[in-house]
């Protein structure tokens, strides 16, 4: 089901699911980079979102109750936003 989803045709992830865990691997390609030449946050978020869904689903057979909560840590980049990387 997961690998056949149209939204995964672009990223071509691999997935392993066990009781309470899910591991998703997406090979990094240059077309995942943003203008500062690093992997765009959407790739990280997609991987985290998908993994948490399948990890929780591996333990829960009903639905409607929160089973997990997540947080994120964000920091500024050391890359200056300049015209040479497309920033106007």
N, CA, C and O atoms as a MOPAC input file, in Angstrom:
PM7 MOZYME 1SCF
protein

 N      0.82000 1    -1.18400 1     0.00000 1
 C      0.00000 1     0.00000 1     0.00000 1
 C      0.87300 1     1.26200 1     0.00000 1
 O      0.68200 1     2.14700 1    -0.83400 1
 N      1.80800 1     1.34400 1     0.91100 1
 C      2.63700 1     2.54700 1     1.04700 1
 C      3.48900 1     2.77600 1    -0.19900 1
 O      3.52200 1     3.88100 1    -0.74200 1
 N      4.17100 1     1.73600 1    -0.64400 1
 C      5.07100 1     1.89100 1    -1.78300 1
 C      4.32400 1     2.17300 1    -3.08200 1
 O      4.87900 1     2.78700 1    -3.99300 1
 N      3.06800 1     1.73000 1    -3.17700 1
 C      2.27500 1     1.93900 1    -4.39100 1
 C      1.59300 1     3.29900 1    -4.44100 1
 O      1.04200 1     3.67100 1    -5.47800 1
 N      1.61800 1     4.04400 1    -3.34600 1
 C      0.93700 1     5.34400 1    -3.30600 1
 C      1.56600 1     6.30500 1    -4.32000 1
 O      2.79100 1     6.39600 1    -4.40800 1
 N      0.73700 1     7.01900 1    -5.08400 1
 C      1.27300 1     7.95000 1    -6.08200 1
 C      2.25300 1     8.97400 1    -5.50400 1
 O      3.21400 1     9.34300 1    -6.17900 1
 N      2.03200 1     9.44100 1    -4.27300 1
 C      2.92700 1    10.44500 1    -3.69400 1
 C      4.32300 1     9.88500 1    -3.41500 1
 O      5.26100 1    10.65300 1    -3.20200 1
 N      4.47100 1     8.58000 1    -3.41400 1
 C      5.78500 1     7.97600 1    -3.16000 1
 C      6.53600 1     7.61500 1    -4.43200 1
 O      7.67000 1     7.14000 1    -4.36000 1
 N      5.94200 1     7.82500 1    -5.57300 1
 C      6.63200 1     7.50800 1    -6.82600 1
 C      7.83800 1     8.41800 1    -7.03400 1
 O      8.83900 1     8.00000 1    -7.61600 1
 N      7.74700 1     9.65400 1    -6.56400 1
 C      8.85200 1    10.59900 1    -6.72900 1
 C     10.00900 1    10.30500 1    -5.78000 1
 O     11.16600 1    10.28800 1    -6.20000 1
 N      9.70900 1    10.07500 1    -4.51000 1
 C     10.77900 1     9.89600 1    -3.51900 1
 C     11.29700 1     8.46100 1    -3.44400 1
 O     12.40400 1     8.22900 1    -2.95800 1
 N     10.51900 1     7.50800 1    -3.91400 1
 C     10.90300 1     6.08400 1    -3.94200 1
 C     11.45200 1     5.58200 1    -2.59100 1
 O     12.58600 1     5.10800 1    -2.52100 1
 N     10.65300 1     5.68700 1    -1.53600 1
 C     11.12200 1     5.26100 1    -0.21000 1
 C     11.17300 1     3.74000 1    -0.07400 1
 O     10.57500 1     2.99900 1    -0.85300 1
 N     11.89200 1     3.32000 1     0.92100 1
 C     11.90600 1     1.91800 1     1.38000 1
 C     11.33700 1     1.95100 1     2.79000 1
 O     11.54100 1     2.92800 1     3.51100 1
 N     10.62100 1     0.89500 1     3.20200 1
 C     10.00000 1     0.90500 1     4.52900 1
 C     10.12800 1    -0.46500 1     5.18300 1
 O     10.00200 1    -1.49700 1     4.52400 1
 N     10.37900 1    -0.45800 1     6.48100 1
 C     10.36200 1    -1.65800 1     7.32500 1
 C      9.52500 1    -1.32400 1     8.55100 1
 O      9.75000 1    -0.30800 1     9.21000 1
 N      8.55600 1    -2.18700 1     8.85400 1
 C      7.65400 1    -1.95900 1     9.98500 1
 C      7.73400 1    -3.14900 1    10.92700 1
 O      7.72400 1    -4.29700 1    10.48200 1
 N      7.81400 1    -2.88100 1    12.22800 1
 C      7.77500 1    -3.91000 1    13.26400 1
 C      6.86000 1    -3.39400 1    14.36500 1
 O      6.30000 1    -2.30500 1    14.24100 1
 N      6.70200 1    -4.15700 1    15.43700 1
 C      5.83500 1    -3.72300 1    16.52800 1
 C      6.34900 1    -2.42600 1    17.14900 1
 O      7.37900 1    -2.40800 1    17.82400 1
 N      5.61800 1    -1.35500 1    16.90900 1
 C      5.94800 1    -0.07200 1    17.51200 1
 C      7.05100 1     0.70400 1    16.82900 1
 O      7.44500 1     1.76200 1    17.31900 1
 N      7.55500 1     0.22000 1    15.72600 1
 C      8.61700 1     0.94000 1    15.01500 1
 C      8.35400 1     0.92000 1    13.51400 1
 O      7.69600 1     0.02200 1    12.98700 1
 N      8.87000 1     1.90600 1    12.86300 1
 C      8.86100 1     1.95000 1    11.40400 1
 C     10.10900 1     2.70200 1    10.96700 1
 O     10.43600 1     3.76000 1    11.50500 1
 N     10.78700 1     2.14700 1    10.00000 1
 C     11.98600 1     2.79100 1     9.46200 1
 C     11.73500 1     3.07600 1     7.99200 1
 O     11.39900 1     2.17800 1     7.22000 1
 N     11.90100 1     4.32300 1     7.61700 1
 C     11.73000 1     4.72400 1     6.22400 1
 C     13.04800 1     5.30000 1     5.74100 1
 O     13.66300 1     6.12900 1     6.41200 1
 N     13.46600 1     4.85700 1     4.58700 1
 C     14.70200 1     5.34100 1     3.98900 1
 C     14.38200 1     5.95000 1     2.62400 1
 O     13.69400 1     5.34500 1     1.80200 1
 N     14.88700 1     7.14000 1     2.40600 1
 C     14.76500 1     7.80700 1     1.11600 1
 C     16.17600 1     8.21700 1     0.69600 1
 O     16.85100 1     8.96100 1     1.40700 1
 N     16.60600 1     7.73200 1    -0.44400 1
 C     17.93700 1     8.08700 1    -0.93900 1
 C     17.95100 1     9.56200 1    -1.33000 1
 O     17.08300 1    10.02900 1    -2.06600 1
 N     18.93300 1    10.27500 1    -0.83500 1
 C     19.05500 1    11.70200 1    -1.11100 1
 C     19.55900 1    11.89000 1    -2.54200 1
 O     20.53800 1    11.27900 1    -2.97100 1
 N     18.84500 1    12.76400 1    -3.26100 1
 C     19.22700 1    13.09900 1    -4.63400 1
 C     19.31000 1    14.62400 1    -4.73800 1
 O     18.65300 1    15.33400 1    -3.97800 1
 N     20.11400 1    15.12500 1    -5.67400 1
 C     20.23300 1    16.58200 1    -5.82700 1
 C     18.89900 1    17.28400 1    -6.07100 1
 O     18.75400 1    18.45400 1    -5.71600 1
 N     17.92800 1    16.60500 1    -6.66300 1
 C     16.64500 1    17.27200 1    -6.91400 1
 C     15.80300 1    17.41000 1    -5.64500 1
 O     14.69800 1    17.94900 1    -5.70500 1
 N     16.29200 1    16.94000 1    -4.50900 1
 C     15.64700 1    17.16500 1    -3.21400 1
 C     16.22000 1    18.41400 1    -2.52200 1
 O     15.71800 1    18.81500 1    -1.47200 1
 N     17.25100 1    19.02400 1    -3.09200 1
 C     17.92500 1    20.15300 1    -2.46000 1
 C     17.16700 1    21.45300 1    -2.69600 1
 O     16.50800 1    21.62400 1    -3.72100 1
 N     17.27000 1    22.36500 1    -1.73500 1
 C     16.77400 1    23.71800 1    -1.93300 1
 C     17.92600 1    24.57600 1    -2.44900 1
 O     19.02100 1    24.07200 1    -2.70000 1
 N     17.67700 1    25.85400 1    -2.60400 1
 C     18.67200 1    26.74200 1    -3.20900 1
 C     19.98500 1    26.81700 1    -2.43900 1
 O     21.02500 1    27.13100 1    -3.01800 1
 N     19.94700 1    26.53300 1    -1.14000 1
 C     21.17600 1    26.57700 1    -0.33600 1
 C     21.94700 1    25.26000 1    -0.39800 1
 O     22.88600 1    25.04000 1     0.36700 1
 N     21.53700 1    24.38900 1    -1.31900 1
 C     22.23800 1    23.11900 1    -1.59400 1
 C     22.22700 1    22.13500 1    -0.42700 1
 O     23.22300 1    21.46500 1    -0.15300 1
 N     21.08900 1    22.06000 1     0.25000 1
 C     20.88500 1    21.08000 1     1.31500 1
 C     19.50400 1    20.45800 1     1.11400 1
 O     18.66600 1    21.01600 1     0.40700 1
 N     19.27300 1    19.32100 1     1.72600 1
 C     17.98600 1    18.63600 1     1.57800 1
 C     16.86300 1    19.50600 1     2.14100 1
 O     16.95400 1    20.01200 1     3.25900 1
 N     15.82100 1    19.66900 1     1.36100 1
 C     14.68100 1    20.48300 1     1.76800 1
 C     13.96900 1    19.83000 1     2.94800 1
 O     13.88000 1    18.60500 1     3.02700 1
 N     13.46800 1    20.64700 1     3.85400 1
 C     12.78000 1    20.15000 1     5.04300 1
 C     11.57900 1    19.28100 1     4.74200 1
 O     11.19900 1    18.45400 1     5.57000 1
 N     10.97300 1    19.44400 1     3.58200 1
 C      9.81700 1    18.62000 1     3.23500 1
 C     10.17900 1    17.14400 1     3.15700 1
 O      9.33500 1    16.28900 1     3.42200 1
 N     11.41300 1    16.83400 1     2.79900 1
 C     11.85300 1    15.43000 1     2.75000 1
 C     11.93500 1    14.87000 1     4.16500 1
 O     11.49200 1    13.75000 1     4.42300 1
 N     12.50400 1    15.65200 1     5.08000 1
 C     12.57200 1    15.21700 1     6.47900 1
 C     11.17500 1    15.04800 1     7.06500 1
 O     10.88700 1    14.05300 1     7.72900 1
 N     10.31000 1    16.02900 1     6.81400 1
 C      8.96800 1    15.96800 1     7.38300 1
 C      8.19200 1    14.77400 1     6.84100 1
 O      7.52700 1    14.07200 1     7.60300 1
 N      8.26800 1    14.54000 1     5.54200 1
 C      7.55600 1    13.41000 1     4.94800 1
 C      8.01300 1    12.10000 1     5.58600 1
 O      7.19600 1    11.25100 1     5.94100 1
 N      9.31800 1    11.95000 1     5.72600 1
 C      9.86500 1    10.72700 1     6.30900 1
 C      9.39300 1    10.55000 1     7.75000 1
 O      8.98000 1     9.45800 1     8.13900 1
 N      9.45300 1    11.61400 1     8.53800 1
 C      9.01100 1    11.56100 1     9.93000 1
 C      7.51500 1    11.27500 1    10.02300 1
 O      7.08700 1    10.43200 1    10.81200 1
 N      6.72400 1    11.97600 1     9.22100 1
 C      5.27100 1    11.79900 1     9.23600 1
 C      4.88400 1    10.36700 1     8.86700 1
 O      4.05600 1     9.75000 1     9.53900 1
 N      5.47400 1     9.84900 1     7.81400 1
 C      5.15300 1     8.48400 1     7.38000 1
 C      5.58100 1     7.44600 1     8.41400 1
 O      4.83500 1     6.51200 1     8.70900 1
 N      6.78300 1     7.61300 1     8.96200 1
 C      7.28500 1     6.63900 1     9.93600 1
 C      6.43400 1     6.62900 1    11.20300 1
 O      6.12800 1     5.56100 1    11.73300 1
 N      6.05100 1     7.80800 1    11.69200 1
 C      5.24600 1     7.82400 1    12.91700 1
 C      3.87000 1     7.20800 1    12.68300 1
 O      3.34300 1     6.52200 1    13.55900 1
 N      3.28500 1     7.44600 1    11.51300 1
 C      1.97900 1     6.84600 1    11.20700 1
 C      2.06200 1     5.32300 1    11.24800 1
 O      1.23300 1     4.67900 1    11.89100 1
 N      3.04800 1     4.74100 1    10.57400 1
 C      3.12900 1     3.28500 1    10.51500 1
 C      3.58800 1     2.66900 1    11.83600 1
 O      3.16600 1     1.56200 1    12.17100 1
 N      4.43800 1     3.35700 1    12.58700 1
 C      4.84000 1     2.85200 1    13.90600 1
 C      3.63200 1     2.78600 1    14.82800 1
 O      3.41500 1     1.77600 1    15.49700 1
 N      2.84600 1     3.85500 1    14.86600 1
 C      1.64400 1     3.86400 1    15.71400 1
 C      0.63000 1     2.83900 1    15.22600 1
 O      0.02300 1     2.13100 1    16.03000 1
 N      0.44500 1     2.75900 1    13.92000 1
 C     -0.53400 1     1.81400 1    13.36200 1
 C     -0.15300 1     0.36000 1    13.60200 1
 O     -1.01600 1    -0.51800 1    13.59100 1
 N      1.12600 1     0.10000 1    13.81800 1
 C      1.54500 1    -1.28200 1    14.08000 1
 C      1.11500 1    -1.74500 1    15.47000 1
 O      1.14100 1    -2.94200 1    15.75500 1
 N      0.72100 1    -0.81400 1    16.33500 1
 C      0.32200 1    -1.15100 1    17.70200 1
 C     -1.16700 1    -0.99000 1    17.96100 1
 O     -1.69700 1    -1.61800 1    18.87700 1
 N     -1.85000 1    -0.17200 1    17.18600 1
 C     -3.22700 1     0.20000 1    17.46000 1
 C     -4.15000 1    -0.40900 1    16.40900 1
 O     -3.93000 1    -0.24400 1    15.20900 1
 N     -5.18100 1    -1.11000 1    16.86600 1
 C     -6.11200 1    -1.68500 1    15.89000 1
 C     -7.46000 1    -0.96700 1    15.88200 1
 O     -8.34700 1    -1.32900 1    15.11000 1
 N     -7.62100 1     0.04400 1    16.72900 1
 C     -8.79600 1     0.90700 1    16.64100 1
 C     -8.29500 1     2.30100 1    16.26200 1
 O     -7.09700 1     2.48200 1    16.04700 1
 N     -9.18400 1     3.27900 1    16.17900 1
 C     -8.72400 1     4.62200 1    15.83200 1
 C     -9.56000 1     5.66500 1    16.56700 1
 O    -10.59800 1     5.31700 1    17.13100 1
 N     -9.14000 1     6.94300 1    16.58000 1
 C     -9.83900 1     8.06200 1    17.20500 1
 C     -9.19200 1     8.57600 1    18.45500 1
 O     -9.59800 1     9.63200 1    18.94000 1
 N     -8.14900 1     7.86000 1    19.04600 1
 C     -7.45400 1     8.31300 1    20.23900 1
 C     -6.03400 1     8.72100 1    19.84200 1
 O     -5.38700 1     8.00300 1    19.07900 1
 N     -5.53100 1     9.86100 1    20.34300 1
 C     -4.12800 1    10.19400 1    20.07000 1
 C     -3.21900 1     9.12800 1    20.67000 1
 O     -3.40300 1     8.72300 1    21.81700 1
 N     -2.24400 1     8.67700 1    19.89800 1
 C     -1.32600 1     7.65000 1    20.39200 1
 C      0.12300 1     8.12900 1    20.40900 1
 O      1.00100 1     7.44500 1    20.93500 1
 N      0.36700 1     9.29200 1    19.84100 1
 C      1.73400 1     9.79800 1    19.82200 1
 C      1.70900 1    11.31300 1    19.68600 1
 O      0.71300 1    11.90000 1    19.26200 1
 N      2.79800 1    11.91900 1    20.04700 1
 C      2.95600 1    13.35800 1    19.92400 1
 C      4.39000 1    13.60100 1    19.48200 1
 O      5.29800 1    12.87700 1    19.89100 1
 N      4.59800 1    14.60200 1    18.66100 1
 C      5.94500 1    14.87400 1    18.17200 1
 C      6.33200 1    16.32400 1    18.38300 1
 O      5.47700 1    17.19300 1    18.55100 1
 N      7.62000 1    16.57100 1    18.37100 1
 C      8.15400 1    17.92000 1    18.44900 1
 C      9.26500 1    18.04700 1    17.42100 1
 O      9.76000 1    17.04500 1    16.90500 1
 N      9.64700 1    19.25200 1    17.13100 1
 C     10.74000 1    19.47900 1    16.19400 1
 C     11.70200 1    20.50500 1    16.74800 1
 O     11.32300 1    21.35700 1    17.55200 1
 N     12.91800 1    20.42200 1    16.32600 1
 C     13.92900 1    21.39900 1    16.68300 1
 C     14.40500 1    22.04600 1    15.39000 1
 O     14.81800 1    21.35200 1    14.46000 1
 N     14.34900 1    23.36100 1    15.32900 1
 C     14.70800 1    24.07600 1    14.12600 1
 C     15.79900 1    25.07900 1    14.45400 1
 O     15.83400 1    25.64400 1    15.54800 1
 N     16.67300 1    25.29100 1    13.50900 1
 C     17.74400 1    26.24500 1    13.72900 1
 C     17.99800 1    27.03500 1    12.45900 1
 O     17.61200 1    26.61600 1    11.36700 1
 N     18.64100 1    28.16300 1    12.60600 1
 C     18.95700 1    28.96800 1    11.44000 1
 C     20.09600 1    28.32400 1    10.66600 1
 O     20.88800 1    27.55600 1    11.21000 1
 N     20.15600 1    28.65300 1     9.40000 1
 C     21.20200 1    28.12200 1     8.52600 1
 C     22.42400 1    29.01900 1     8.56800 1
 O     22.31900 1    30.20800 1     8.87000 1
 N     23.56300 1    28.46100 1     8.27200 1
 C     24.77300 1    29.26900 1     8.14700 1
 C     24.92100 1    29.80400 1     6.72400 1
 O     25.83500 1    30.57900 1     6.44000 1
 N     24.02600 1    29.39200 1     5.83600 1
 C     24.05500 1    29.86000 1     4.45400 1
 C     23.38900 1    31.22800 1     4.36100 1
 O     22.23700 1    31.39300 1     4.76400 1
 N     24.10600 1    32.19100 1     3.83700 1
 C     23.54800 1    33.52700 1     3.66100 1
 C     22.59300 1    33.52600 1     2.48000 1
 O     22.86000 1    32.89600 1     1.45700 1
 N     21.48700 1    34.23000 1     2.62200 1
 C     20.49200 1    34.34200 1     1.56000 1
 C     20.93500 1    35.43800 1     0.59900 1
 O     20.69600 1    36.62200 1     0.83400 1
 N     21.57900 1    35.02800 1    -0.47900 1
 C     22.14000 1    35.97600 1    -1.44000 1
 C     21.62800 1    35.64400 1    -2.84900 1
 O     21.05100 1    34.58300 1    -3.08800 1
 N     21.85700 1    36.57400 1    -3.75900 1
 C     21.40800 1    36.38300 1    -5.14500 1
 C     22.05900 1    35.18100 1    -5.81400 1
 O     21.44100 1    34.56200 1    -6.68000 1
 N     23.29300 1    34.83000 1    -5.43900 1
 C     23.96300 1    33.72600 1    -6.12700 1
 C     23.29800 1    32.37200 1    -5.87400 1
 O     23.57400 1    31.41200 1    -6.59300 1
 N     22.43500 1    32.27700 1    -4.87600 1
 C     21.68200 1    31.03400 1    -4.67000 1
 C     20.21700 1    31.22200 1    -5.05700 1
 O     19.37800 1    30.36300 1    -4.78600 1
 N     19.92000 1    32.35500 1    -5.69300 1
 C     18.56400 1    32.57700 1    -6.18100 1
 C     17.67800 1    33.37800 1    -5.26300 1
 O     16.49300 1    33.54000 1    -5.55500 1
 N     18.20100 1    33.88900 1    -4.16200 1
 C     17.40200 1    34.68700 1    -3.23500 1
 C     17.35700 1    36.12300 1    -3.72700 1
 O     18.39700 1    36.73100 1    -3.97700 1
 N     16.18500 1    36.65100 1    -3.86200 1
 C     16.05400 1    38.04500 1    -4.35200 1
 C     15.54500 1    38.95100 1    -3.27100 1
 O     15.37400 1    40.14900 1    -3.49900 1

